[in-house]
Amino acid sequence: MIGNDYSLELCNIFHTGQVEPGSCLQRIFGSVQTGLILKDVSLEVRAGEVLAVLGSKGSGKRALLEVISRRSRGPTRGQILLDGAPMTLSLYQKNCGYVSHRVDLIPSLNVEQTLHYAANLTIGSQVSRYVRSSRVRQVLADLALSQVARRSVSSLTLSEYRRLAIGIQLVKDPVLLLLDEPTANLDPLSTYLIVSMLSSHARRRGRAVVLTMEKPRSDVFPFLDRAAYLCLGDLVYAGPTRLMLEYFRAIGFPCPDLENPLMYYLCLSTVDRRSRERFIESNTQIIALVEKFKLEGGPYRKSSAGGGGGGHVLLGSGESPPSHKMPLTTLGKPGAIQLGFTLYQRLLASTFNLSAIAAQHLFLHLALFPLICTLIWFFYRDVKHQDGPYTFQSLNGFLLNSLLTSCACAIVKTACVFPIHRTRYYQEAHEGLYSGPLFLLSYNLYSLPFSILTVAIGSRILFESTGLTSSTDWFFFAAILLSTYLLSEQQTVALLMIIKGSFIASITSLYLGTIFIILSSGTLRSYASLPEWLLYLTYASQTRYSSAFLSRQLFGSVYTALPGNCTARLPLNDAFLCRYKDSTAYLAERYSRGSTVFNINDMLDSDFNLSFSYAFPVGFVLLNCILYLIPLPSFIKAKFRD
C-alpha cells in the first residue's frame, strides 16, 4: 500500500526505442531502426509536488512518461520506484493515471455522464455510489466544469475538453498523475488555469503530478515545484525550481532580468539547427551541461522542493496542509459484472442523449433499413400481381436486393457507430480497465435489440411485396434477413479492429459482402455455371444458405406454373424465359448441378439452411472475441492512440 509521504524515483534510466517511422513491412517484421532515446535519466518527484518535464520535440519527454507508465516499447534499463517499490504494470494501473496527448471521448455523452462512467469503470463496488457521485461533483468543481456539466462533449471548447480528459483520470484519485502536453495549443489563460488546477490538486490531495511542456510560460512558474530539462534524451537539469536559478547561475548561466526562466533554460537546452556552426556550438554546450549536471547535480536532484515552485506558492489562510487521503483505487477494482454493466449503460446513454450525434446514431440503428426497404417495396410492389415468365425475373431481383439491403445497411450503421466506441476501448484497454471480449459482449448486447427491431420493421415492409400472408412466413423471412444483417455487422467489426478509417472499412466490408452475394446466392449466376472449385467455396458463405431458404420460400410457395401460351405472349428476344415450366424448374436450374452430384431437395432444405444462416454470425462473434484477445502489433494499436 502506498504510504503518505511517498515519492517517485527514476534511477539511471536508459531506454531504446524506435527513432524513425519505417515502412509497413518493417514495422510488421520488427526491422525499424532503433536508437537510445533516454540516456541515464535520474530524477524524483514527491507527494504534493508538480514536476514539469521540459524539452523541444524529439527530446524524449513522451518516451519518459511511457517508461514510467510501463507502456514503452523497447528495452529499458534502470530502476523506477514508487514509494520504494519497483514500478510494475499492475502497480501503475492500480495507483496511477495517464492523460495522453490524444484522448478520444464519446461525443454524444455530456460532461457529467463521461465522468460518471469513468468513475464506475475505475472505482470498485466497495466504494458506495454516494462516494462515487460525490467524487464526480468534486472533480467538476475542481476543474471548473460544473457550468458545462450537462453540455455534450462534442460542443466543448478545447480547454474544456482538455480539462474533462484530465478529470477522467482525477476521478479515481491516482497517487501519481502523468500528463503528456496538457496545455498544447491552448491560449495563455487556459494554460494558466490548467496548471494552477493541477498544482492545487497536488497540494490539497497530497498527490504527485508529472507533466510535459514544450513552451512553458512565465506565469506558470510559481505552480511548478520541480523541473527537468531533456535534450535528445540527456538530462540537463532535474530538481526544485526554487534552486534552478541558483544552479545555472553557479555554473555560469544566470537568467537575464525580465526573462522567462523556464523558456530561457529551455532554449539553452535545445540544439540550434539554423546553421552548421550553430549546431556544433549548441551541441557542444549541451554536452558540457549534461556532464556538469552528472557531476554536480546530485544534491539538487535529491533536494526537497520546499513548499512550491520558486518558493512562491503558499497555502492560503483557509487552506489546510495536504491531507494525503487514501486513493479510492486502493479499495479494489470493479468486477467484470460492474464493468460490463457500465459499458452497456454508457452505450445506451450515448444513443439516447439529446444531441445531434445521438440522433444520427438512433436513425442509423432504427430507421435506415426500413427507409431503404420502403424504396425497394415501391419498385417491387406489383410483383405479387404479375403473371408469366417475368415473375421469375422480378422475384429474383427482389430477393437479390433484399439481401444486398440487409448487408449494406448493417455495414453503414456499424461503420458509423462502432468506431467511436472502438477507439475509446483501445485507449481504456491500454490503461488495463477491461478486456476486448467484455467490450464486444457489451456492444453486441447493446446492438442486438436495435438490429432485431429495425429488421422486423423493414422485413414487414418488404414482405408486402411477396404475396405471402402467413405470420409464420413473415417470421422466417425476417429471420433470414436478420442473419445477413448480423453477419455484416460482425464482419465490419472485425475489419474495424485493424482499419482506422470508417469509410475504408465500410467499403472493404461492402465489397466482401457483394462478392459473396454475387457468387453464392444463385441470383446472378446459377451454380451450374460456376467452376467446381468455386462451387465448393460457396459452402463457406452464409449467403448460400440464406438465399436458398428465401428462394424455397418465395418461389416454392407462391409461383407454381406458367400459362400455356407463354411463348406467344413474349417478344422474340425474351422467349427464352419460357424454359421454366414452373418454379421447381427455375429452382433446379439455379441451385442444382446435376442430379448425380447435388440433390436439389437437400440443398433447399429449410431447417438446414436456417441453421447454417445463423451459424455464421454466431461464429463471427466468437472469432471477434478471439481476435480482440490476440495481441495486435503495436503499430496497429498506436493508430488509435497517437
N, C-alpha and C positions, 0 to 999 in steps of 0.2 A: 504494500500500500504506500502511496506517495505521502511523504511527510509534509509538515507545514513549511519548513524552511528549505525547500528543495532547490535544485539547480540543474541546468542542462550544461554538460561539459562535452566539448569536442577536443580530442587529443590526437594530434598528428594524423589528420585525415588526408589520405591520398585516394583519389577516385579517377578511374579511367573510363571514358565513355566515347560515344560517337561524336566526331568532330566535323562531319560533313554529311549531307543528306543521303547520297548514294542512290543508285537505281533500285527499281523494284526487286530485281533478281538478287542484287547484292544484299538487300535487307532480308530477303527470304532465306538466303544461304548463309547469312551472318558474316559477309565479307566486307562490310562497310569499314572505312578507315576509322580507327580509334586513336585516342591520344590522352595524355594526362590532363584532366580538367581541373582538379583540385590538388594542390601541392602543399602538403604539410600544414594544413589549416588547424589551428588550435584556438578555441575561444570558449566563453561561457556566458550564460545569462541566468539570473536568479529569479526566484519568485517575486512578483511585484514589479518587474523591470520590463522595459521595451528595448529590444536590440534592433537597430537598423543595419541591414547589410547593404552597403553602397558599392556601386561599380557601374561601369559602362556595359553596353551589350557585349556578350561574349566573355564577361569576366568570371562567370561561374556562380552567379547568385542563385539561379534556379537549380543548378546542379547541387548546390549546398543544401537547399531546402529538401530536395528529393533524397539526398543521402540521409538527412536527419529523419525524414518520414519513412525511410526504408522502401522508397518507391524507385530508387535509381536502378538503371540497367547498366551492368558492367561491374568489374571487380572494385571493391572498396577496402582499404586498409586503415587501421586506426581504431580508436575507441570512441563510442558515443554513449554517454552515461546520463541517465535521468534519475536524479536522487540517488546516485551511486550505483544504480543497476544498469546493466547493458541494455541499450535500446533495441528491443526486438520488435518485429512487426506487430505481434499481439499486444505488447505493452504500449506501442504507439497508438494503435487503433482503439484501445480501451481508454486511454487517458489524454489523447491529443487531438487536435483538429488542424485541418489544412484548407486554406482558401486559395485555390489555384487562380492563375491569371485569366482563365476562362471557366465560367460557371454557367451552364445552360439550365435555366429553371423552366418549369411548366408555365407557359404564358397565360393560360386561361384561369389559373388559380389566383386568388387575391393574396396580399401580403400576409395576413394573419393565418390563412389556411396553409401557406407554404411553411411558416414557422411551426404551426401546429403539427403537421405531418412529419416535419423534420424531428420534432421532439419525440413523437411516438416511434420513429424509426431508430432513435439513438438511446432513449432512456427506457430502462426496463420497467416491467409491471410492478416491481417492488415500490416504485415511486408512485404516489397516488395521482389520480387525474387532476386533482386540485393543484398539487405542487407543479405538475407539468404546465397547466394553464397559467399559473402564476409566473412561471419562468418565461413563458411566451410573452406575457404582458410586460414583464420586466425588460426583456430584450427589446421589445418595441419602443419602450420609453427610453432606454439607454441609447438606442441608435436613432432617435428622433423619427420613428416611423409610425407612431400612434395615429398621426393625422391621415396617413395613407393606408391604414390597416385594411380597409375594405376595397382598396383600389386593386385592379388586376395587375399582374406582373408586367404584362405587355405594355401598360401605359405609364410605367415608372420612368423617371429620368435616370441618366447614367449614374448619378450619385446615389439615388435611392436604390437602384438595382444593386450597386456595389455594397451598400450597407446591408441590404437584405441577404446577399451572399455571405457576408460576414456573420450576420445574425443566425444563419443556419448552423454555423459551427458554434457560435456562442451559446446557443440554446441548450447545448449539452454540457456547458461549463467545463471546457477542457483545461487541464493544468498547463498545457503548452499549446499556443496557437501560432501556426505558421501562415504567413500571407505573402503571396507572390504578386508584387506590384499592385497593391490595393488602391493606389492613388493614380495609376497610369491614365492619362488623357482626361483627368479631372481639372476643373478650374481651381484657382487658389483657395477660394472659400471652402469648397468641398474637400479639398486635400487637408486643409487645417481641421475641418470638422471631423474627418475620419481618424486622423492621427490622434487628435485630442480625445476622441471617444475610446480608442484602443488604450491610450495611456491611463485614462480614468478607470477602465475595466481592469487593467493590470494592477493598479494600486488598490482599488477597492476590494477586489476579489482575491488578491494575492496570487495572480497568475503570471506566467512568463509569456511574452509576446515577441516573436521574431518576424520582421517584415523586410522586404527588399524594396529599394527605391533606386531609380535611375537619375532623377533630377530633384533632389531634396531642396525645399525652400527654407529660408532662414526662420520663418515663423513657426516651423515645426520643431526647431532645435530644442526648445525647453521641454518638449514631451518625450525626447529620446534619452533614455538612461545610458545606453551603450551604443557604440558604433563599430562596425567592422568594414574596412575598405579592402575590396578584392580587385586585383588586376591580373587577368589571364590565369586565374587560379591561385595566385600568390596572395598572401596576406600582408598588406602594407601597415595596417594598424587594427587592433582589436582591444577595446577597453572602454571605460566610462567616458562619456562625452565631456564631463567636467575636467578630466585630465588630458583630453585630446589636444587642446591648445597648448598646454604645458609641455606635452611630449614633443610635438612638432617644433615648438619654439626651442626646446633643448637641443634638437638635432639640426637646427639652423634653418627651419622653415616656418617662421612666425606668420600668422594670418594678418594681412593688412587691415587697417581700421576700415570700418564700414563695409567690409566684405562678408559675404555669407560663408562662414567657416565650413559648413557641410559641403557646399559646392566648390569652394576653393581647394580643399584637400581631395575632393573627388577628381577635379581636373589634374591635380598633382599626381594622382594615382592612375591616370589614363594615358595610354600610349598615343602620342601625337602622330597621325598618319598623313599630315598635309604635305610632307616632303620627306625625302630620304634622310636628309640631315636632321630634321626634327625627330624623325622616328628613332634614329640611332641615339640622339641625345636624350630623349624622354625615356627610351627603353633602358639605357644605362643608368639613368637617375632612379628609375623604379626598381631595378635590380639592387641598387645600393640601399634604397629604402627598405626593401624586403629583408635584406641581410641585416640591416641595422635593427629592425624590429625583432628579428630572431635572437639577436644578441642582447638587446636591452629592453625588449617589450614584455618580458615575463611578469614583472611586478605590475605593469599597467593592466595586462590581461586578467590577472587574478584580483585586482583591486576592486573593492566594493563601489557600486555606483553612488552610494551615499545620499539617497533621498531625491534623486531625479536628475534629469538631463541638465548638465551645466550647473547643477545646484540651484536651479531656478524654480523647480516645481515644489511647492509646499502644500501641505494639507490645509484645506480651508478650516475656518473656525468651527464649522458644524460638521466636519468630516472626520470620521474615526480612522484609526490606523487599519491596515489591511487585515481582513477578517480571516483569510486562509480557510474558508469554508471547504468542507469535503465536496469534491466534484460529484455531480449526480451520476456520472458514468461509472463510478466505483461501486454503485449499488446494484450492478448487474445489467446485462444486455437484454434487449427484448427477445422473447422466444419466437419460434417460427410462426406460430399462430398469430401473435400480435403483429409481426412484420407483414405477413400475408394479408391480414385484415386491413392494416393501414394502407398498404399498396392498393388494395381493392377500393377502399374508401377514396383515396386520392384520385384514382382513375375516374370514379363516378363523379367526384366533385369537379374535375377538370372538364367534364362533358355537360353538366347541368348548371354550371355557373352562368350568371348573366353577363356574358361577354361575347364579342363578335367571333372569337376563335372557338368558344364553346358551341355557339350556334352553328358554325360551319361544321364542326365535328358531328353534332347531332344530326344535321342534314345528311352528311355522308353515311352515318350509321343507319338512318331510318328512311330517308326519302329518295336517295339517289337511285337505288334499284327499282322501287315502284315507279319512279318517273320514267326511266328508260323502258320498263315493261309496258307502260301506257303507250309509248311511241310504237313499240312492236305490235301491241294489240291493235292500234289504229291501222297498221298496214295489213295485218292478217285477220282482221275481224270477220271477214266473209269466208274464211277457209272452210268452216263447218257447213256452209251452204253450197259449196262448189260440188259439181258433179262431173266426172270424166277424168281423163288422164292427167289434167293439170293438178288434180287433187294431190297426187303423189309429189309432184314438184313443189307445190306450195307448202305442203305439210313438212317436207324435208327441209325447206328453208326456214320454216317456223322453228323446227327442232334445233337447227344449227344456230339460229340467232338467240334462242333461249339459253343454250349452253354458253355461247360467247358473252352474252349479257351477264350471266352469273359470274363468269370468270373475270370479266373486265371490271365490273362494279366492285367486286371484292378486292381486286388489286388496287384500284384507285383509292378506295376507302382506307385500306391498310397502309398504303404508301403515304397518305396524308396524315393519318392519326398516329401510327405506331412510332415513327422516328423521334417524335418529341419525348416519348417515354423511354425509348431505346437509348437515346443519348444520356438522359438522366440516370438510367440504370447503369451505364458504363461508368459514369462519374461516381455514383454512390457505391457500386461494387468495388471500385478502386479504394474506397475507404473501409471496405470489409463489412458493409451493413447487411447485405443479403446476397443470396446466390442467384445465378441465372435461372435455374428451373423454378424457383419460387416466384421470380418476376414473371416468367412465362405463364405459370399457373394462374397468377392473379390476373394477368392480361386476358387470358383465354376465358376465365370465368366472367370477366367484365364484358368481353366482346361477344360471347356466345348468345346471350339473350337478344342483343340487338340484331345479330345475324339471323336468328330464328324468326324474329318479328318481321324484319324487312323482307325476308324471302317468303314468308307466309302471305304478306300483303301483295308483293309483286307476282308471286305464282298464281294467286287468285285472279289477278288481272289477266295474266296470260291464259289461264285455264278457260276463260270465257271464249277463247278462240278455237278450242279443241273440239267442241261439240260433245264432250263428256259431261255428265251431270252428277255422277255419284260423288258423295263426300269422300269415300274411300279412294276413288281415283284421284281426286284433288290432293289428298294427303300424300299419296305416293309420288305424284307429280312434284309436289313441293319438296318432298324428302330428297328426291334425286337432285333437284336444283340446289338444295341446301348442301348436299355433299360436295358438289362442284364449287360452291361458294366458299365452304370451309377449307377445301384443299387449296384454293387460290390464295386465301388468307395466309395459310401456313407456309405456302411456298414463298410468298412475298416476305414474310417474317424471316425466313431462313436467308434470303438474299440480303435483307437489310442488316443482317448481322455483320456483313463484311463490306457492304456498299453504303457509303455515307449519304450520297445524294438520293433523294426520294424519286426524282424524275428518272434517273438511270436505273434504279431498282425496279420501278414500275414498268418501264419499257422492257427490261430484261424479262421480268415475270410475264408480261403480256405476250412477248414473243414465244416463250416456252409454252404458255397455255394455248396459244393459237396453233402452234405446231402440233401439239398433242391432239387438239380437236380436229385439225385437218387430216391427220394421218390415222387417228384411232376411232373417230366417231362413225365412220362409214357414211357420212352425209355427202362429202365432196368426192371421195374416192371409195369405191367398193373394195372389199377385202380381196376379191378375185383379181383386181388389178395390181395389188401390192406384191413386190418381191417377197419370197418366202422368209428371208431373214428379217425383213421389216414387219411382216405379218406377226412373227413371233415376238417382236419387240413391243407390239401394241398391247400384249398381255401385261406389260409393266406400266400401262397408262390407265388412270382412273376413267378417262373419257370413254374408253372402250365399253366399260360396264354400264356407265350412266346412259350413254346414247343407246345401247342395246335395250336397256329397260324402257326408256321412253319410246323407242321405235315399236317395241312389242305392245306397249300400252296404247299408243296413238294409232298405229296402222292396224294392229290386230283387233282393236275393239270397235273402230268406227267405220273404216272404209273397207269394203269387202270385195266388190266386183265392179268391172267397167261395163258400160252399156254395150249392147251387141253391135251398134253402128258406130263404134269408136273411131275407126279409120276415116269414115265418111265425114265425121264431124270436125276433123282437124285439117289444117293446112298440110300440104305435102311434106314440108320440112319438119313438121312435128309429129309425123305419123309413127316415128319410132317409139313414141311413148305408149303406143297401144300394145307393146310387147308384154306389158304387165296385165295379165288377165285378172288378177286380184291382188290384195295386199300381201298374201302369202308369197306370191311370185316376186313381188317387189322386195320383201324382206330376204328371200332366198338369194336374190342377186346381190344385195348389198352386204350381207353378212355371212354367206357361205363360200366355201372354196372347194367345192366338190364333195359330194355326199360321202365319199370313201374316206375323206380326211377329217372333215368337221361336220358335226351333226347340228343342223340349224336349230333344232329344239333345245339342245343343250346350251348353245350359245345364247339363246334368248330366254333362258330360264330366269324368271323374275326374282326368286329368292336369292339365287346365286349372285346375280348382278347387283341387287340391292346391298347385299352383304359386302361385296368387294368394293362397291362405291364408297362405303363408309370406312372400309379398312385402310384406304389410302390417307384420308385426313387424320385418322387416329394414329396411323404410323408416322405421319409427318410431325404430329405433336410430340411423340416420343423422340423422334430424330432431332427436333429442335432443342428439346431438353438436353440431349446428349451433346449437341453442338455448343450449347451455352455452358456446358461443363468443361469442354475441352479448352485448354489454354490457347488463346489465339496468339499469333505473332505480335510482338509488342508494337510494331509499326502500324498494324491494323487498329489496335485498340487506341493508340495515340491519336488517330484521326478524330476520335470523338471527344478528346480532352484538350488537345493542343490547338 
